[in-house]
Amino acid sequence: MEKPVGIIMGSQSDWPTMREAAQILDELGVGYEAKIVSAHRTPDRLWDYGKTAVSRGLKVIIAGAGGAAHLPGMMASKTRVPVIGVPVQTRALSGVDSLYSIVQMPKGFPVATMAIGAAGAANAGLMAAGILAVSDPELAERLDQWREALSASIPEEPVDE
Ligand code: RP5
């Protein structure tokens, strides 16, 4: 199976969040790789990953990090492959630190920033699938069905729980 999506994260501790993206890609039949690539702890790994992203056939990168979350922005500076950033929720500042570190990119090097935490990671998977679906009609069909199933699962009236 082709692996057009790279899911990268700053630490093993980010994986419980980032696997939400992986799960969506599994559901939609999109191939991906998942790697730990830290802007601060493994900068050479970050550099190599960005430098080879195009030649390795990556079409979208989902990058999650928490705290001083420089990974998505640095990756966007190193490759033209679109980068979707996921601010991981932190204990100290609830992920607002991660969000601010990712979202406010300077002109010229965009990161498509998602919501903080698990919902943001899941949406990153959906966003990556949507980007790939532009040139993949079969994936587009699967994504349409996924979206219709979600809509159909929402009840019209609330119930006492
Ligand atoms: C960041 O620091 C990682 O993305 C992670 O969210 C945060 C904490 O990392 P650990 O100390 O849990 O490895 O680089």
Backbone and ligand atoms as CSV (ligand in chain L), in Angstrom:
chain,resi,resn,atom,element,x,y,z
A,1,MET,N,N,0.841,-1.207,0.000
A,1,MET,CA,C,0.000,0.000,0.000
A,1,MET,C,C,0.877,1.258,0.000
A,2,GLU,N,N,0.515,2.180,-0.855
A,2,GLU,CA,C,1.209,3.487,-0.861
A,2,GLU,C,C,1.030,4.189,0.474
A,3,LYS,N,N,2.013,5.011,0.847
A,3,LYS,CA,C,1.894,5.769,2.107
A,3,LYS,C,C,2.060,7.252,1.816
A,4,PRO,N,N,0.978,7.884,1.337
A,4,PRO,CA,C,1.095,9.299,0.973
A,4,PRO,C,C,1.073,10.255,2.161
A,5,VAL,N,N,0.710,9.759,3.347
A,5,VAL,CA,C,0.610,10.641,4.512
A,5,VAL,C,C,1.706,10.300,5.520
A,6,GLY,N,N,2.392,11.316,5.979
A,6,GLY,CA,C,3.353,11.154,7.069
A,6,GLY,C,C,2.762,11.746,8.335
A,7,ILE,N,N,2.609,10.916,9.349
A,7,ILE,CA,C,2.182,11.433,10.661
A,7,ILE,C,C,3.434,11.516,11.523
A,8,ILE,N,N,3.776,12.715,11.934
A,8,ILE,CA,C,4.965,12.869,12.779
A,8,ILE,C,C,4.563,13.557,14.076
A,9,MET,N,N,5.337,13.268,15.115
A,9,MET,CA,C,5.018,13.840,16.434
A,9,MET,C,C,6.303,14.022,17.220
A,10,GLY,N,N,6.247,14.968,18.161
A,10,GLY,CA,C,7.456,15.323,18.887
A,10,GLY,C,C,7.902,14.291,19.903
A,11,SER,N,N,6.978,13.439,20.344
A,11,SER,CA,C,7.306,12.515,21.436
A,11,SER,C,C,6.358,11.329,21.407
A,12,GLN,N,N,6.821,10.245,22.001
A,12,GLN,CA,C,5.940,9.092,22.228
A,12,GLN,C,C,4.667,9.526,22.963
A,13,SER,N,N,4.802,10.514,23.862
A,13,SER,CA,C,3.649,10.949,24.662
A,13,SER,C,C,2.569,11.616,23.811
A,14,ASP,N,N,2.891,11.963,22.570
A,14,ASP,CA,C,1.900,12.555,21.662
A,14,ASP,C,C,1.060,11.493,20.942
A,15,TRP,N,N,1.510,10.253,20.982
A,15,TRP,CA,C,0.856,9.214,20.170
A,15,TRP,C,C,-0.611,8.971,20.532
A,16,PRO,N,N,-0.986,8.961,21.835
A,16,PRO,CA,C,-2.417,8.773,22.130
A,16,PRO,C,C,-3.303,9.821,21.444
A,17,THR,N,N,-2.783,11.015,21.253
A,17,THR,CA,C,-3.522,12.034,20.492
A,17,THR,C,C,-3.420,11.767,18.999
A,18,MET,N,N,-2.208,11.543,18.516
A,18,MET,CA,C,-1.982,11.466,17.071
A,18,MET,C,C,-2.565,10.200,16.448
A,19,ARG,N,N,-2.782,9.159,17.282
A,19,ARG,CA,C,-3.364,7.962,16.672
A,19,ARG,C,C,-4.818,8.172,16.279
A,20,GLU,N,N,-5.422,9.254,16.760
A,20,GLU,CA,C,-6.769,9.610,16.280
A,20,GLU,C,C,-6.731,9.905,14.773
A,21,ALA,N,N,-5.648,10.538,14.338
A,21,ALA,CA,C,-5.491,10.795,12.896
A,21,ALA,C,C,-5.279,9.475,12.162
A,22,ALA,N,N,-4.442,8.621,12.750
A,22,ALA,CA,C,-4.145,7.329,12.126
A,22,ALA,C,C,-5.424,6.492,11.985
A,23,GLN,N,N,-6.256,6.557,13.026
A,23,GLN,CA,C,-7.493,5.768,13.007
A,23,GLN,C,C,-8.426,6.212,11.876
A,24,ILE,N,N,-8.517,7.517,11.676
A,24,ILE,CA,C,-9.350,8.030,10.575
A,24,ILE,C,C,-8.793,7.551,9.234
A,25,LEU,N,N,-7.478,7.615,9.091
A,25,LEU,CA,C,-6.874,7.190,7.815
A,25,LEU,C,C,-7.094,5.697,7.597
A,26,ASP,N,N,-7.030,4.910,8.696
A,26,ASP,CA,C,-7.339,3.473,8.587
A,26,ASP,C,C,-8.765,3.281,8.084
A,27,GLU,N,N,-9.693,4.018,8.682
A,27,GLU,CA,C,-11.113,3.882,8.299
A,27,GLU,C,C,-11.330,4.227,6.832
A,28,LEU,N,N,-10.535,5.166,6.335
A,28,LEU,CA,C,-10.731,5.630,4.950
A,28,LEU,C,C,-9.813,4.911,3.958
A,29,GLY,N,N,-9.011,3.980,4.450
A,29,GLY,CA,C,-8.141,3.218,3.553
A,29,GLY,C,C,-7.022,4.047,2.953
A,30,VAL,N,N,-6.501,4.979,3.747
A,30,VAL,CA,C,-5.380,5.818,3.292
A,30,VAL,C,C,-4.097,5.340,3.983
A,31,GLY,N,N,-3.056,5.100,3.198
A,31,GLY,CA,C,-1.786,4.631,3.764
A,31,GLY,C,C,-1.024,5.759,4.441
A,32,TYR,N,N,-0.334,5.417,5.514
A,32,TYR,CA,C,0.457,6.421,6.237
A,32,TYR,C,C,1.622,5.755,6.960
A,33,GLU,N,N,2.591,6.585,7.322
A,33,GLU,CA,C,3.639,6.150,8.232
A,33,GLU,C,C,3.548,7.018,9.477
A,34,ALA,N,N,3.973,6.511,10.615
A,34,ALA,CA,C,3.964,7.293,11.858
A,34,ALA,C,C,5.371,7.276,12.443
A,35,LYS,N,N,5.903,8.464,12.719
A,35,LYS,CA,C,7.291,8.578,13.206
A,35,LYS,C,C,7.394,9.612,14.328
A,36,ILE,N,N,8.319,9.382,15.221
A,36,ILE,CA,C,8.663,10.396,16.221
A,36,ILE,C,C,9.799,11.230,15.651
A,37,VAL,N,N,9.512,12.515,15.493
A,37,VAL,CA,C,10.484,13.463,14.936
A,37,VAL,C,C,10.376,14.723,15.799
A,38,SER,N,N,11.373,14.987,16.614
A,38,SER,CA,C,11.281,16.136,17.524
A,38,SER,C,C,12.116,17.310,17.013
A,39,ALA,N,N,11.502,18.490,17.002
A,39,ALA,CA,C,12.240,19.684,16.560
A,39,ALA,C,C,13.424,19.962,17.477
A,40,HIS,N,N,13.255,19.658,18.760
A,40,HIS,CA,C,14.303,20.021,19.724
A,40,HIS,C,C,15.228,18.871,20.065
A,41,ARG,N,N,14.646,17.661,20.166
A,41,ARG,CA,C,15.463,16.524,20.621
A,41,ARG,C,C,16.136,15.798,19.464
A,42,THR,N,N,15.520,15.850,18.275
A,42,THR,CA,C,16.119,15.171,17.108
A,42,THR,C,C,16.066,16.101,15.895
A,43,PRO,N,N,16.737,17.238,15.967
A,43,PRO,CA,C,16.645,18.199,14.852
A,43,PRO,C,C,17.178,17.641,13.534
A,44,ASP,N,N,18.189,16.778,13.585
A,44,ASP,CA,C,18.730,16.216,12.336
A,44,ASP,C,C,17.699,15.299,11.673
A,45,ARG,N,N,16.951,14.594,12.501
A,45,ARG,CA,C,15.894,13.717,11.965
A,45,ARG,C,C,14.817,14.563,11.283
A,46,LEU,N,N,14.481,15.686,11.909
A,46,LEU,CA,C,13.504,16.611,11.314
A,46,LEU,C,C,14.004,17.089,9.946
A,47,TRP,N,N,15.263,17.484,9.910
A,47,TRP,CA,C,15.854,18.016,8.683
A,47,TRP,C,C,15.801,16.972,7.565
A,48,ASP,N,N,16.222,15.759,7.886
A,48,ASP,CA,C,16.232,14.676,6.884
A,48,ASP,C,C,14.816,14.364,6.409
A,49,TYR,N,N,13.886,14.353,7.344
A,49,TYR,CA,C,12.500,14.027,6.995
A,49,TYR,C,C,11.954,15.056,6.003
A,50,GLY,N,N,12.200,16.331,6.313
A,50,GLY,CA,C,11.719,17.393,5.425
A,50,GLY,C,C,12.410,17.370,4.073
A,51,LYS,N,N,13.702,17.088,4.095
A,51,LYS,CA,C,14.496,17.108,2.857
A,51,LYS,C,C,14.084,15.996,1.888
A,52,THR,N,N,13.636,14.873,2.421
A,52,THR,CA,C,13.324,13.714,1.573
A,52,THR,C,C,11.816,13.510,1.378
A,53,ALA,N,N,11.000,14.399,1.961
A,53,ALA,CA,C,9.542,14.177,1.942
A,53,ALA,C,C,8.998,14.061,0.515
A,54,VAL,N,N,9.399,14.971,-0.365
A,54,VAL,CA,C,8.890,14.954,-1.740
A,54,VAL,C,C,9.370,13.700,-2.464
A,55,SER,N,N,10.653,13.421,-2.380
A,55,SER,CA,C,11.216,12.282,-3.127
A,55,SER,C,C,10.687,10.943,-2.609
A,56,ARG,N,N,10.278,10.896,-1.352
A,56,ARG,CA,C,9.708,9.651,-0.821
A,56,ARG,C,C,8.221,9.519,-1.122
A,57,GLY,N,N,7.644,10.518,-1.793
A,57,GLY,CA,C,6.251,10.399,-2.233
A,57,GLY,C,C,5.217,10.842,-1.216
A,58,LEU,N,N,5.664,11.535,-0.165
A,58,LEU,CA,C,4.676,12.046,0.789
A,58,LEU,C,C,3.881,13.172,0.137
A,59,LYS,N,N,2.570,13.167,0.344
A,59,LYS,CA,C,1.715,14.203,-0.254
A,59,LYS,C,C,1.124,15.137,0.803
A,60,VAL,N,N,1.039,14.651,2.022
A,60,VAL,CA,C,0.563,15.469,3.143
A,60,VAL,C,C,1.324,15.024,4.391
A,61,ILE,N,N,1.685,16.003,5.222
A,61,ILE,CA,C,2.310,15.682,6.509
A,61,ILE,C,C,1.401,16.197,7.619
A,62,ILE,N,N,1.082,15.326,8.562
A,62,ILE,CA,C,0.356,15.728,9.769
A,62,ILE,C,C,1.384,15.765,10.893
A,63,ALA,N,N,1.564,16.942,11.491
A,63,ALA,CA,C,2.603,17.098,12.511
A,63,ALA,C,C,1.970,17.542,13.821
A,64,GLY,N,N,2.145,16.743,14.865
A,64,GLY,CA,C,1.592,17.079,16.170
A,64,GLY,C,C,2.692,17.298,17.182
A,65,ALA,N,N,2.516,18.314,18.023
A,65,ALA,CA,C,3.498,18.551,19.085
A,65,ALA,C,C,2.837,19.381,20.177
A,66,GLY,N,N,3.461,19.326,21.356
A,66,GLY,CA,C,2.906,20.068,22.487
A,66,GLY,C,C,3.922,21.004,23.098
A,67,GLY,N,N,3.441,21.976,23.837
A,67,GLY,CA,C,4.324,22.938,24.501
A,67,GLY,C,C,4.917,23.905,23.499
A,68,ALA,N,N,6.230,24.038,23.522
A,68,ALA,CA,C,6.935,24.872,22.532
A,68,ALA,C,C,6.974,24.077,21.232
A,69,ALA,N,N,5.838,24.092,20.542
A,69,ALA,CA,C,5.589,23.111,19.470
A,69,ALA,C,C,6.113,23.613,18.118
A,70,HIS,N,N,7.392,23.476,17.913
A,70,HIS,CA,C,8.012,24.021,16.703
A,70,HIS,C,C,8.025,23.045,15.531
A,71,LEU,N,N,7.649,21.804,15.786
A,71,LEU,CA,C,7.760,20.776,14.741
A,71,LEU,C,C,6.970,21.099,13.459
A,72,PRO,N,N,5.680,21.427,13.567
A,72,PRO,CA,C,4.951,21.681,12.305
A,72,PRO,C,C,5.553,22.833,11.509
A,73,GLY,N,N,5.858,23.923,12.168
A,73,GLY,CA,C,6.400,25.088,11.470
A,73,GLY,C,C,7.764,24.834,10.865
A,74,MET,N,N,8.615,24.153,11.595
A,74,MET,CA,C,9.942,23.851,11.047
A,74,MET,C,C,9.827,22.906,9.855
A,75,MET,N,N,8.892,21.952,9.958
A,75,MET,CA,C,8.710,21.038,8.827
A,75,MET,C,C,8.201,21.803,7.600
A,76,ALA,N,N,7.289,22.745,7.838
A,76,ALA,CA,C,6.772,23.555,6.722
A,76,ALA,C,C,7.882,24.397,6.091
A,77,SER,N,N,8.874,24.746,6.892
A,77,SER,CA,C,9.981,25.549,6.346
A,77,SER,C,C,10.918,24.702,5.497
A,78,LYS,N,N,10.833,23.386,5.659
A,78,LYS,CA,C,11.817,22.504,5.003
A,78,LYS,C,C,11.266,21.780,3.786
A,79,THR,N,N,9.914,21.723,3.654
A,79,THR,CA,C,9.334,21.014,2.512
A,79,THR,C,C,8.080,21.742,2.028
A,80,ARG,N,N,7.823,21.621,0.726
A,80,ARG,CA,C,6.585,22.211,0.203
A,80,ARG,C,C,5.396,21.265,0.358
A,81,VAL,N,N,5.624,20.049,0.840
A,81,VAL,CA,C,4.495,19.153,1.129
A,81,VAL,C,C,3.608,19.842,2.169
A,82,PRO,N,N,2.287,19.911,1.912
A,82,PRO,CA,C,1.417,20.604,2.869
A,82,PRO,C,C,1.514,20.006,4.274
A,83,VAL,N,N,1.626,20.884,5.265
A,83,VAL,CA,C,1.737,20.443,6.659
A,83,VAL,C,C,0.465,20.836,7.416
A,84,ILE,N,N,-0.141,19.841,8.039
A,84,ILE,CA,C,-1.295,20.071,8.912
A,84,ILE,C,C,-0.791,19.961,10.348
A,85,GLY,N,N,-0.980,21.015,11.124
A,85,GLY,CA,C,-0.458,21.031,12.490
A,85,GLY,C,C,-1.519,20.655,13.514
A,86,VAL,N,N,-1.129,19.833,14.472
A,86,VAL,CA,C,-2.038,19.454,15.563
A,86,VAL,C,C,-1.426,19.894,16.893
A,87,PRO,N,N,-2.054,20.864,17.565
A,87,PRO,CA,C,-1.575,21.272,18.888
A,87,PRO,C,C,-1.977,20.226,19.933
A,88,VAL,N,N,-0.981,19.571,20.510
A,88,VAL,CA,C,-1.264,18.543,21.511
A,88,VAL,C,C,-1.568,19.231,22.848
A,89,GLN,N,N,-2.594,18.705,23.541
A,89,GLN,CA,C,-2.984,19.300,24.823
A,89,GLN,C,C,-1.903,19.055,25.865
A,90,THR,N,N,-1.522,20.101,26.557
A,90,THR,CA,C,-0.477,19.983,27.585
A,90,THR,C,C,-1.106,20.116,28.966
A,91,ARG,N,N,-0.365,19.603,29.987
A,91,ARG,CA,C,-0.883,19.701,31.349
A,91,ARG,C,C,-0.725,21.130,31.881
A,92,ALA,N,N,0.419,21.744,31.597
A,92,ALA,CA,C,0.696,23.062,32.189
A,92,ALA,C,C,-0.253,24.139,31.673
A,93,LEU,N,N,-0.476,24.175,30.372
A,93,LEU,CA,C,-1.229,25.287,29.787
A,93,LEU,C,C,-2.375,24.813,28.885
A,94,SER,N,N,-2.763,23.555,29.044
A,94,SER,CA,C,-3.939,22.991,28.352
A,94,SER,C,C,-3.853,23.010,26.827
A,95,GLY,N,N,-2.660,23.215,26.294
A,95,GLY,CA,C,-2.515,23.175,24.837
A,95,GLY,C,C,-2.611,24.528,24.165
A,96,VAL,N,N,-2.915,25.573,24.946
A,96,VAL,CA,C,-2.920,26.916,24.353
A,96,VAL,C,C,-1.505,27.286,23.922
A,97,ASP,N,N,-0.528,26.831,24.704
A,97,ASP,CA,C,0.887,27.033,24.327
A,97,ASP,C,C,1.179,26.360,22.982
A,98,SER,N,N,0.697,25.127,22.821
A,98,SER,CA,C,0.919,24.385,21.572
A,98,SER,C,C,0.251,25.106,20.401
A,99,LEU,N,N,-0.991,25.531,20.637
A,99,LEU,CA,C,-1.748,26.219,19.578
A,99,LEU,C,C,-1.020,27.482,19.124
A,100,TYR,N,N,-0.627,28.306,20.066
A,100,TYR,CA,C,0.038,29.559,19.707
A,100,TYR,C,C,1.388,29.305,19.033
A,101,SER,N,N,2.052,28.220,19.429
A,101,SER,CA,C,3.343,27.911,18.808
A,101,SER,C,C,3.193,27.471,17.359
A,102,ILE,N,N,2.006,26.940,17.031
A,102,ILE,CA,C,1.813,26.362,15.690
A,102,ILE,C,C,1.097,27.318,14.737
A,103,VAL,N,N,0.122,28.059,15.274
A,103,VAL,CA,C,-0.814,28.737,14.371
A,103,VAL,C,C,-0.250,30.009,13.740
A,104,GLN,N,N,0.618,30.711,14.446
A,104,GLN,CA,C,0.948,32.066,14.016
A,104,GLN,C,C,2.196,32.078,13.129
A,105,MET,N,N,2.101,31.404,11.986
A,105,MET,CA,C,3.255,31.297,11.087
A,105,MET,C,C,3.467,32.594,10.303
A,106,PRO,N,N,4.712,32.904,9.990
A,106,PRO,CA,C,4.950,34.093,9.171
A,106,PRO,C,C,4.528,33.835,7.721
A,107,LYS,N,N,4.215,34.897,7.008
A,107,LYS,CA,C,3.824,34.798,5.603
A,107,LYS,C,C,4.869,34.014,4.811
A,108,GLY,N,N,4.396,33.069,4.032
A,108,GLY,CA,C,5.302,32.318,3.156
A,108,GLY,C,C,5.452,30.854,3.524
A,109,PHE,N,N,5.183,30.517,4.791
A,109,PHE,CA,C,5.371,29.131,5.237
A,109,PHE,C,C,4.165,28.697,6.065
A,110,PRO,N,N,3.081,28.314,5.370
A,110,PRO,CA,C,1.841,28.037,6.089
A,110,PRO,C,C,1.821,26.672,6.780
A,111,VAL,N,N,1.100,26.639,7.900
A,111,VAL,CA,C,0.732,25.375,8.540
A,111,VAL,C,C,-0.785,25.430,8.736
A,112,ALA,N,N,-1.479,24.416,8.232
A,112,ALA,CA,C,-2.932,24.348,8.399
A,112,ALA,C,C,-3.206,23.826,9.806
A,113,THR,N,N,-3.547,24.742,10.710
A,113,THR,CA,C,-3.598,24.387,12.134
A,113,THR,C,C,-4.994,23.917,12.550
A,114,MET,N,N,-5.033,22.763,13.205
A,114,MET,CA,C,-6.283,22.169,13.670
A,114,MET,C,C,-6.564,22.601,15.109
A,115,ALA,N,N,-7.672,22.111,15.651
A,115,ALA,CA,C,-8.030,22.372,17.048
A,115,ALA,C,C,-7.074,21.642,17.986
A,116,ILE,N,N,-7.059,22.051,19.240
A,116,ILE,CA,C,-6.217,21.407,20.252
A,116,ILE,C,C,-6.728,19.993,20.544
A,117,GLY,N,N,-5.800,19.040,20.584
A,117,GLY,CA,C,-6.107,17.721,21.127
A,117,GLY,C,C,-6.697,16.719,20.144
A,118,ALA,N,N,-7.438,15.757,20.721
A,118,ALA,CA,C,-7.900,14.595,19.953
A,118,ALA,C,C,-8.785,14.977,18.764
A,119,ALA,N,N,-9.682,15.942,18.970
A,119,ALA,CA,C,-10.561,16.350,17.855
A,119,ALA,C,C,-9.722,16.935,16.728
A,120,GLY,N,N,-8.703,17.692,17.088
A,120,GLY,CA,C,-7.821,18.265,16.068
A,120,GLY,C,C,-7.070,17.187,15.311
A,121,ALA,N,N,-6.637,16.153,16.018
A,121,ALA,CA,C,-5.907,15.065,15.355
A,121,ALA,C,C,-6.830,14.308,14.398
A,122,ALA,N,N,-8.046,14.024,14.843
A,122,ALA,CA,C,-8.999,13.338,13.963
A,122,ALA,C,C,-9.298,14.206,12.736
A,123,ASN,N,N,-9.488,15.490,12.978
A,123,ASN,CA,C,-9.755,16.386,11.844
A,123,ASN,C,C,-8.554,16.480,10.910
A,124,ALA,N,N,-7.364,16.353,11.451
A,124,ALA,CA,C,-6.173,16.354,10.592
A,124,ALA,C,C,-6.214,15.155,9.639
A,125,GLY,N,N,-6.652,14.007,10.150
A,125,GLY,CA,C,-6.797,12.838,9.283
A,125,GLY,C,C,-7.814,13.095,8.183
A,126,LEU,N,N,-8.932,13.721,8.571
A,126,LEU,CA,C,-9.972,14.021,7.574
A,126,LEU,C,C,-9.494,15.064,6.571
A,127,MET,N,N,-8.752,16.048,7.046
A,127,MET,CA,C,-8.223,17.085,6.153
A,127,MET,C,C,-7.233,16.473,5.158
A,128,ALA,N,N,-6.374,15.596,5.644
A,128,ALA,CA,C,-5.407,14.926,4.756
A,128,ALA,C,C,-6.154,14.107,3.705
A,129,ALA,N,N,-7.192,13.399,4.144
A,129,ALA,CA,C,-7.976,12.587,3.197
A,129,ALA,C,C,-8.650,13.488,2.168
A,130,GLY,N,N,-9.158,14.633,2.624
A,130,GLY,CA,C,-9.804,15.564,1.701
A,130,GLY,C,C,-8.844,16.099,0.656
A,131,ILE,N,N,-7.615,16.380,1.063
A,131,ILE,CA,C,-6.598,16.868,0.120
A,131,ILE,C,C,-6.290,15.779,-0.917
A,132,LEU,N,N,-6.119,14.560,-0.448
A,132,LEU,CA,C,-5.795,13.457,-1.369
A,132,LEU,C,C,-6.982,13.120,-2.275
A,133,ALA,N,N,-8.192,13.317,-1.742
A,133,ALA,CA,C,-9.406,12.972,-2.510
A,133,ALA,C,C,-9.587,13.861,-3.744
A,134,VAL,N,N,-8.953,15.018,-3.749
A,134,VAL,CA,C,-9.048,15.909,-4.913
A,134,VAL,C,C,-8.595,15.182,-6.187
A,135,SER,N,N,-7.610,14.308,-6.053
A,135,SER,CA,C,-7.106,13.591,-7.233
A,135,SER,C,C,-7.286,12.072,-7.115
A,136,ASP,N,N,-8.217,11.644,-6.261
A,136,ASP,CA,C,-8.447,10.208,-6.077
A,136,ASP,C,C,-9.955,9.980,-5.916
A,137,PRO,N,N,-10.660,9.720,-7.042
A,137,PRO,CA,C,-12.128,9.612,-6.986
A,137,PRO,C,C,-12.623,8.499,-6.056
A,138,GLU,N,N,-11.881,7.410,-5.939
A,138,GLU,CA,C,-12.343,6.321,-5.061
A,138,GLU,C,C,-12.280,6.751,-3.596
A,139,LEU,N,N,-11.207,7.434,-3.253
A,139,LEU,CA,C,-11.114,7.957,-1.889
A,139,LEU,C,C,-12.201,9.010,-1.660
A,140,ALA,N,N,-12.460,9.828,-2.669
A,140,ALA,CA,C,-13.506,10.847,-2.543
A,140,ALA,C,C,-14.845,10.187,-2.216
A,141,GLU,N,N,-15.123,9.070,-2.873
A,141,GLU,CA,C,-16.367,8.340,-2.621
A,141,GLU,C,C,-16.409,7.820,-1.171
A,142,ARG,N,N,-15.283,7.258,-0.724
A,142,ARG,CA,C,-15.236,6.750,0.655
A,142,ARG,C,C,-15.401,7.889,1.665
A,143,LEU,N,N,-14.798,9.020,1.377
A,143,LEU,CA,C,-14.905,10.160,2.290
A,143,LEU,C,C,-16.335,10.691,2.332
A,144,ASP,N,N,-16.979,10.755,1.160
A,144,ASP,CA,C,-18.385,11.182,1.123
A,144,ASP,C,C,-19.238,10.253,1.980
A,145,GLN,N,N,-19.001,8.936,1.840
A,145,GLN,CA,C,-19.792,7.969,2.610
A,145,GLN,C,C,-19.538,8.135,4.109
A,146,TRP,N,N,-18.264,8.359,4.459
A,146,TRP,CA,C,-17.907,8.555,5.877
A,146,TRP,C,C,-18.662,9.749,6.444
A,147,ARG,N,N,-18.692,10.826,5.690
A,147,ARG,CA,C,-19.359,12.043,6.152
A,147,ARG,C,C,-20.871,11.840,6.262
A,148,GLU,N,N,-21.436,11.113,5.280
A,148,GLU,CA,C,-22.880,10.848,5.329
A,148,GLU,C,C,-23.227,9.980,6.540
A,149,ALA,N,N,-22.378,8.993,6.831
A,149,ALA,CA,C,-22.631,8.113,7.982
A,149,ALA,C,C,-22.572,8.913,9.284
A,150,LEU,N,N,-21.652,9.835,9.374
A,150,LEU,CA,C,-21.563,10.667,10.584
A,150,LEU,C,C,-22.829,11.497,10.743
A,151,SER,N,N,-23.254,12.127,9.655
A,151,SER,CA,C,-24.479,12.939,9.725
A,151,SER,C,C,-25.673,12.079,10.133
A,152,ALA,N,N,-25.766,10.870,9.552
A,152,ALA,CA,C,-26.906,9.991,9.823
A,152,ALA,C,C,-26.906,9.504,11.275
A,153,SER,N,N,-25.745,9.529,11.925
A,153,SER,CA,C,-25.663,9.025,13.303
A,153,SER,C,C,-26.109,10.061,14.339
A,154,ILE,N,N,-26.365,11.278,13.894
A,154,ILE,CA,C,-26.725,12.341,14.845
A,154,ILE,C,C,-28.243,12.351,15.039
A,155,PRO,N,N,-28.717,12.057,16.281
A,155,PRO,CA,C,-30.176,12.035,16.500
A,155,PRO,C,C,-30.766,13.436,16.367
A,156,GLU,N,N,-32.071,13.448,16.028
A,156,GLU,CA,C,-32.736,14.752,15.874
A,156,GLU,C,C,-33.110,15.368,17.209
A,157,GLU,N,N,-33.338,14.502,18.217
A,157,GLU,CA,C,-33.754,15.022,19.518
A,157,GLU,C,C,-32.848,14.485,20.606
A,158,PRO,N,N,-32.627,15.274,21.654
A,158,PRO,CA,C,-31.787,14.794,22.757
A,158,PRO,C,C,-32.575,13.843,23.653
A,159,VAL,N,N,-31.848,12.985,24.376
A,159,VAL,CA,C,-32.501,12.087,25.341
A,159,VAL,C,C,-31.887,12.300,26.717
A,160,ASP,N,N,-32.624,11.938,27.782
A,160,ASP,CA,C,-32.049,11.977,29.129
A,160,ASP,C,C,-31.034,10.853,29.246
A,161,GLU,N,N,-29.833,11.168,29.724
A,161,GLU,CA,C,-28.796,10.114,29.783
A,161,GLU,C,C,-28.714,9.517,31.179
L,1,RP5,C1,C,7.066,18.130,22.781
L,1,RP5,O1,O,7.123,18.146,24.154
L,1,RP5,C2,C,6.295,16.910,22.412
L,1,RP5,O2,O,5.596,17.135,21.230
L,1,RP5,C3,C,5.383,16.665,23.588
L,1,RP5,O3,O,4.062,17.094,23.338
L,1,RP5,C4,C,6.000,17.515,24.691
L,1,RP5,C5,C,6.376,16.698,25.907
L,1,RP5,O4,O,7.200,15.647,25.498
L,1,RP5,P1,P,7.632,14.524,26.549
L,1,RP5,O5,O,8.377,15.219,27.655
L,1,RP5,O6,O,6.358,13.881,27.043
L,1,RP5,O7,O,8.480,13.557,25.777
L,1,RP5,O8,O,8.316,18.097,22.195
